[in-house]
Amino acid sequence: MKLHHIGVVVNRIQDSVGELKSYISFQNISLPIPVVSQKVNVCFLKIGDPALELIEPTSTESPINDFLKKGGGIHHLCFEVSDIHKELDSLAEKGATILVSPVKGFDERLIAFADLNMKNTRCGLIELLETKRES
């Protein structure tokens, strides 16, 4: 398991990238990528490892909409894994709540979300991202 990115919920990717660029020089900034299954657009800002992922809702039915209404900000940590199903089973056995079973995410890779149900840490939401498979 490797930390892939830190997800940050924003109102508008374009506005947030503009603000961040006035303070930070990024190696690479991706174009916004639609993630239809989650009703969001995402944009990756590369400064090294891990990357920063900006997430904006594309619909009022987006799962992040309520989070944005509370001010947005750091939403989740994403870990890259070789077998997403095995990792989800392991997390569930340890008491995590699986919120989103594997669906296609960005780059046609499987993603899933789990709540670690942590009492003493605010950011208990994690995303799993399956390693890109060679064709």
DOTORKOL-440674 format. One record per residue: residue number from 1; residue in one letter; x, y, z of N, C-alpha, C, O in turn. Coordinates in pm, whole numbers, plus 50000, padded with zeros to 5 digits. Each point is the difference from the previous one (the first is absolute). Example, Ala and Ser with C-alpha at 12.3 -4.5 7.8 and 13.67 -1.06 7.14 Angstrom:
BEGIN
MARVEX  num  residuo  n.east  n.north   n.up  ca.east  ca.north  ca.up  c.east  c.north   c.up  o.east  o.north   o.up
MARVEX    1        A   51319    49431  50780    49911     50119  50000   50090    50120  50000   50104    49998  50066
MARVEX    2        S   49861    50107  49862    50082     50119  50006   49923    50109  50073   50051    50111  50017
REM end
This chain:
BEGIN
MARVEX  num  residuo  n.east  n.north   n.up  ca.east  ca.north  ca.up  c.east  c.north   c.up  o.east  o.north   o.up
MARVEX    1        M   50086    49883  50000    49914     50117  50000   50091    50123  50000   50091    50013  50082
MARVEX    2        K   49882    50077  49824    50082     50121  49986   49908    50121  49993   49899    49998  49930
MARVEX    3        L   50138    50110  50143    49920     50122  49993   50011    50058  49860   50110    50031  49953
MARVEX    4        H   49776    49985  49980    49997     50048  49862   49970    50149  49993   50068    50075  49930
MARVEX    5        H   49827    49968  50143    49964     50142  50000   49918    50038  50122   49948    49915  50073
MARVEX    6        I   50041    50215  49947    49915     50057  50104   49888    50073  49927   50026    50089  49919
MARVEX    7        G   49851    49873  50109    49883     50058  49933   49948    50121  50074   49977    49995  50121
MARVEX    8        V   50003    50115  49806    49950     50125  50057   49876    50044  49921   50006    50014  49878
MARVEX    9        V   49884    50006  50192    49875     50042  49936   49998    50152  49988   50025    50072  50096
MARVEX   10        V   49946    49975  49782    49997     50143  49970   49872    50034  49924   49935    49913  49943
MARVEX   11        N   50030    50216  50058    49884     50045  49923   50025    49987  49850   49920    49941  49926
MARVEX   12        R   50192    50116  50030    50035     49998  49857   50149    49974  49986   50083    50072  50056
MARVEX   13        I   49950    49824  49869    50140     49964  49977   50077    50118  49942   50108    50032  50049
MARVEX   14        Q   49838    50031  49850    50070     50109  49931   50039    50111  50097   50113    50049  49995
MARVEX   15        D   49796    49992  50091    50028     50106  50097   50108    49956  50100   50090    50077  50032
MARVEX   16        S   49899    49800  50016    50096     49950  50099   50139    49984  49942   50099    50031  50067
MARVEX   17        V   49911    49920  49810    50132     49987  49936   50064    50137  49987   50119    50017  50028
MARVEX   18        G   49803    50082  49930    50052     50136  49986   50055    50053  50131   50108    50059  50003
MARVEX   19        E   49818    49920  50105    50046     50047  50131   50127    49927  50043   50096    50062  50045
MARVEX   20        L   49903    49806  49943    50116     49921  50044   50126    50033  49920   50110    50004  50055
MARVEX   21        K   49874    50020  49813    50115     50030  49915   50069    50131  50041   50118    50018  49971
MARVEX   22        S   49812    50071  50095    50063     50125  50043   50093    49976  50119   50080    50088  50034
MARVEX   23        Y   49911    49795  50030    50084     49968  50115   50097    49884  49974   50110    49996  50056
MARVEX   24        I   49848    49909  49860    50075     49876  49984   50029    49974  49852   49912    50019  49915
MARVEX   25        S   50210    49938  50054    50035     49960  49864   49980    49849  49989   50064    49922  50070
MARVEX   26        F   49848    50039  49841    49972     49858  49981   50078    49947  49881   50024    50071  49903
MARVEX   27        Q   50017    49801  50106    50070     49935  49890   49904    49974  49884   50037    50008  49883
MARVEX   28        N   49838    49962  50153    49901     49965  49899   49860    50025  50057   49975    49976  50118
MARVEX   29        I   49936    50073  49796    49860     50019  50037   49917    49934  49890   50006    50040  49884
MARVEX   30        S   49916    49859  50155    49919     49930  49900   49880    50086  49961   49959    50090  50074
MARVEX   31        L   49985    49880  49812    49872     50058  49964   49894    49936  50090   50020    49887  50045
MARVEX   32        P   49869    50180  49981    49893     49935  50078   49953    49871  49932   49982    49995  49878
MARVEX   33        I   50000    49903  50203    49960     49867  49953   49864    49968  50062   49986    50004  50122
MARVEX   34        P   49913    49965  49795    49870     49963  50058   50004    49859  50060   50055    49908  49939
MARVEX   35        V   49887    50077  50179    49980     49868  50061   49849    49986  50013   49940    50039  50099
MARVEX   36        V   50001    49904  49798    49854     49994  49987   49936    49925  50116   49895    50041  50050
MARVEX   37        S   50168    49850  49996    49940     49920  50107   49984    50080  50129   49914    49967  50082
MARVEX   38        Q   50168    50137  49938    49994     50079  50123   49942    50141  49977   49988    50079  50093
MARVEX   39        K   49977    49950  49781    49944     50131  49964   50093    50115  50041   49959    50097  50064
MARVEX   40        V   50169    49887  49898    50102     50101  50031   50096    50015  49883   50007    49914  49912
MARVEX   41        N   50066    50196  50089    50119     50018  49917   50117    50002  50097   49989    50052  50111
MARVEX   42        V   50124    49892  49846    50120     50003  50082   50116    50055  49918   50002    49991  49877
MARVEX   43        C   50094    50067  50193    50119     50055  49937   50117    49967  50092   49992    50020  50122
MARVEX   44        F   50117    49929  49821    50116     49963  50080   50110    50104  49986   50039    50037  49889
MARVEX   45        L   50010    50007  50225    50110     50096  50007   50121    49924  50053   50001    49952  50113
MARVEX   46        K   50100    50039  49803    50119     49921  50036   50108    50091  50055   50043    50095  49934
MARVEX   47        I   50000    49874  50188    50111     50072  50061   50108    49898  50035   50109    50037  50043
MARVEX   48        G   49861    49839  49940    50081     49886  50044   49900    49894  50040   49889    49995  49947
MARVEX   49        D   50150    49919  50144    49908     49898  50051   49966    50033  50143   50092    50032  50076
MARVEX   50        P   49786    49962  49966    49880     49975  49920   49955    50126  49926   50050    50110  50026
MARVEX   51        A   49857    49871  49884    49942     50113  49925   49885    50061  50081   49954    49943  50099
MARVEX   52        L   50004    50172  49857    49883     50066  50057   49888    49986  49898   50020    50030  49882
MARVEX   53        E   49864    49923  50160    49885     49984  49911   49895    50103  50040   49953    50001  50114
MARVEX   54        L   50010    50085  49792    49890     50093  50022   49874    49935  49945   50001    49944  49890
MARVEX   55        I   49890    50063  50187    49875     49933  49964   49887    50102  50004   49979    50067  50101
MARVEX   56        E   49948    49945  49787    49884     50089  49997   49877    49919  49960   50009    49915  49911
MARVEX   57        P   49878    50109  50153    49879     49928  49962   49948    50050  49865   50016    50117  49965
MARVEX   58        T   49923    49792  49960    49939     50038  49872   49848    49995  50008   49931    50029  49903
MARVEX   59        S   50018    49934  50214    49857     49985  50019   49967    50017  50148   50084    49978  50087
MARVEX   60        T   49794    50063  49941    49957     50010  50139   49986    49861  50063   49993    49988  50122
MARVEX   61        E   50004    49907  49796    49993     49862  50051   50138    49940  50025   50009    49882  50037
MARVEX   62        S   50096    50194  49945    50136     49950  50023   50017    49963  50147   49953    50071  50088
MARVEX   63        P   50116    49817  49939    50022     49961  50139   50082    50101  50081   49999    49994  50123
MARVEX   64        I   50071    50098  49811    50080     50099  50074   49926    50131  50024   50053    50090  50065
MARVEX   65        N   49826    49921  49884    49926     50125  50011   49979    50046  50145   50020    50117  50031
MARVEX   66        D   49941    49792  50057    49980     50037  50141   50132    50044  50063   50002    50093  50081
MARVEX   67        F   50107    49840  49883    50131     50037  50053   50036    50142  49956   50054    50078  50078
MARVEX   68        L   49918    49955  49797    50029     50133  49947   49916    50106  50072   50049    50109  50029
MARVEX   69        K   49824    49859  50000    49913     50094  50072   50056    50035  50138   49971    50107  50053
MARVEX   70        K   50108    49801  50004    50062     50024  50131   50134    50071  49988   50071    50016  50099
MARVEX   71        G   49965    50026  49779    50123     50075  49980   50105    49932  49916   50099    50063  49962
MARVEX   72        G   49883    49809  50007    50099     49930  49918   50130    49977  50076   50001    49994  50123
MARVEX   73        G   50108    49993  49802    50131     49977  50061   50046    49857  49984   49952    49927  49914
MARVEX   74        I   50143    50033  50172    50055     49864  49990   49888    49900  50023   49930    50005  50101
MARVEX   75        H   50056    49905  49803    49888     49906  50000   50045    49857  50027   49938    49929  50079
MARVEX   76        H   50171    50028  49855    50043     49861  50015   50147    49983  49967   50064    50086  49939
MARVEX   77        L   49988    49800  50103    50133     49954  49959   49977    49883  49906   49915    49914  50027
MARVEX   78        C   50159    50082  49863    49984     49891  49904   50125    49913  49999   50113    50049  49991
MARVEX   79        F   49864    49822  50020    50109     49903  49998   49988    49912  49877   49893    49949  49968
MARVEX   80        E   50219    50034  49963    50004     49913  49882   50027    49857  50047   50091    49976  50079
MARVEX   81        V   49829    49931  49871    50011     49860  50041   49996    49910  49877   49944    50037  49897
MARVEX   82        S   50117    49846  50115    50003     49909  49886   49872    49919  49986   49963    49962  49888
MARVEX   83        D   49968    50011  50223    49876     49922  49996   49895    50070  50086   49998    49983  50122
MARVEX   84        I   49917    50096  49816    49904     50083  50073   49900    49916  50079   49961    50039  50110
MARVEX   85        H   49998    49848  49837    49902     49915  50069   50060    49940  50127   49934    49996  50104
MARVEX   86        K   50188    49958  49887    50070     49943  50116   50018    50107  50109   49978    49971  50118
MARVEX   87        E   50060    50149  49843    50021     50108  50098   49868    50042  50065   49997    50026  50120
MARVEX   88        L   49895    49980  49802    49869     50033  50058   49955    49894  50101   49949    50032  50107
MARVEX   89        D   50071    49842  49857    49965     49892  50093   50078    50014  50130   49944    49984  50109
MARVEX   90        S   50185    50045  49880    50085     50017  50118   49953    50118  50086   49994    49989  50123
MARVEX   91        L   49974    50123  49812    49951     50116  50075   49868    49970  50071   49982    50037  50116
MARVEX   92        A   49928    49894  49815    49870     49965  50059   50018    49908  50120   49932    50016  50102
MARVEX   93        E   50159    49888  49888    50028     49909  50112   50051    50076  50121   49978    49957  50114
MARVEX   94        K   50090    50155  49864    50056     50080  50109   49900    50103  50054   50031    50074  50093
MARVEX   95        G   49848    49931  49848    49896     50088  50052   49969    50122  49915   49918    50083  50041
MARVEX   96        A   50145    49931  49844    49971     50114  49912   49863    49980  49935   49955    49888  49980
MARVEX   97        T   49981    50223  49987    49874     49998  49928   50029    50028  49852   50058    50104  49968
MARVEX   98        I   49904    49805  49945    50020     50020  49857   49888    50090  49951   49883    49964  50007
MARVEX   99        L   50153    50153  49943    49901     50099  49955   49971    49989  49851   49885    50015  49958
MARVEX  100        V   50219    49959  49963    49985     49986  49855   50079    49876  49959   50122    49997  50012
MARVEX  101        S   49806    49901  49939    50067     49881  49947   50069    50036  49870   49969    50104  49942
MARVEX  102        P   50125    49815  50011    50077     50036  49882   49915    50043  49880   49909    49930  49957
MARVEX  103        V   50126    50189  49993    49939     50056  49878   50114    50058  49917   50110    50022  50049
MARVEX  104        K   49860    50004  49824    50100     50064  49915   50019    50144  50043   49903    50075  50015
MARVEX  105        G   50221    49963  50004    50034     50137  50036   50080    50064  49889   49982    49969  49882
MARVEX  106        F   50108    50120  50155    50082     50067  49901   50095    49900  49936   50037    49899  50061
MARVEX  107        D   50003    50130  49816    50095     49916  49927   49949    49857  49983   50080    49907  49982
MARVEX  108        E   49786    50074  50025    49937     49868  49984   50047    49899  50105   49994    49880  49977
MARVEX  109        R   50052    50169  50137    50047     49913  50108   49889    49984  50104   49917    50089  50019
MARVEX  110        L   50083    49797  50048    49902     49976  50105   50033    50083  50123   50116    50009  50041
MARVEX  111        I   49780    50051  50018    50013     50073  50126   49892    49950  50095   49898    49947  49957
MARVEX  112        A   50127    50070  50172    49902     49968  50104   50027    50093  50117   50110    50052  50016
MARVEX  113        F   49788    49968  50068    50014     50086  50117   49960    49924  50125   49906    49921  50000
MARVEX  114        A   50169    50106  50107    49971     49937  50129   50017    50102  50112   50087    50086  49994
MARVEX  115        D   49827    49902  50107    50011     50082  50120   50065    49912  50106   49949    49893  50033
MARVEX  116        L   50164    50153  50021    50072     49920  50099   49938    50011  50139   50046    49935  50094
MARVEX  117        N   49849    50147  49919    49928     50014  50126   50094    50035  50116   49990    49944  50109
MARVEX  118        M   50100    50148  49864    50097     50041  50101   49938    50104  50092   49937    50096  49954
MARVEX  119        K   50079    49885  50175    49941     50091  50098   50089    50121  50029   49949    50106  50037
MARVEX  120        N   50182    49880  49946    50093     50104  50040   50067    50072  49883   50086    50086  50020
MARVEX  121        T   49874    49880  49859    50059     50062  49882   49888    50043  49907   49910    49921  49970
MARVEX  122        R   50096    50203  49984    49893     50052  49915   49997    49941  49861   49893    49978  49944
MARVEX  123        C   50222    49996  49998    50004     49951  49861   50008    49848  49998   50106    49942  49975
MARVEX  124        G   49780    49994  50051    49995     49855  49998   49949    49943  49870   49984    49879  49986
MARVEX  125        L   49989    50210  49917    49951     49955  49870   50119    49970  49911   50088    50085  49981
MARVEX  126        I   49915    49795  49963    50107     49967  49907   49941    49951  49868   49890    49945  49994
MARVEX  127        E   50186    50078  49903    49969     49949  49867   50105    49896  49968   50118    50018  50029
MARVEX  128        L   49839    49873  49910    50093     49903  49946   49997    50014  49849   49894    50017  49941
MARVEX  129        L   50223    49976  49998    50016     50012  49856   50079    49879  49954   50114    49979  50042
MARVEX  130        E   49827    49942  49870    50070     49882  49953   50109    50038  49903   49981    50084  49913
MARVEX  131        T   50135    49852  50104    50115     50026  49913   49961    49978  49855   49927    49907  49967
MARVEX  132        K   50122    50180  49949    49970     49989  49856   50059    49871  49945   50117    49970  50022
MARVEX  133        R   49802    49957  49909    50044     49872  49945   50054    50022  49859   49947    50079  49923
MARVEX  134        E   50156    49849  50047    50060     50007  49865   49910    49929  49901   49946    49893  50030
MARVEX  135        S   50037    50164  49852    49912     49938  49898   50071    49892  49925   49942    49938  49911
REM end
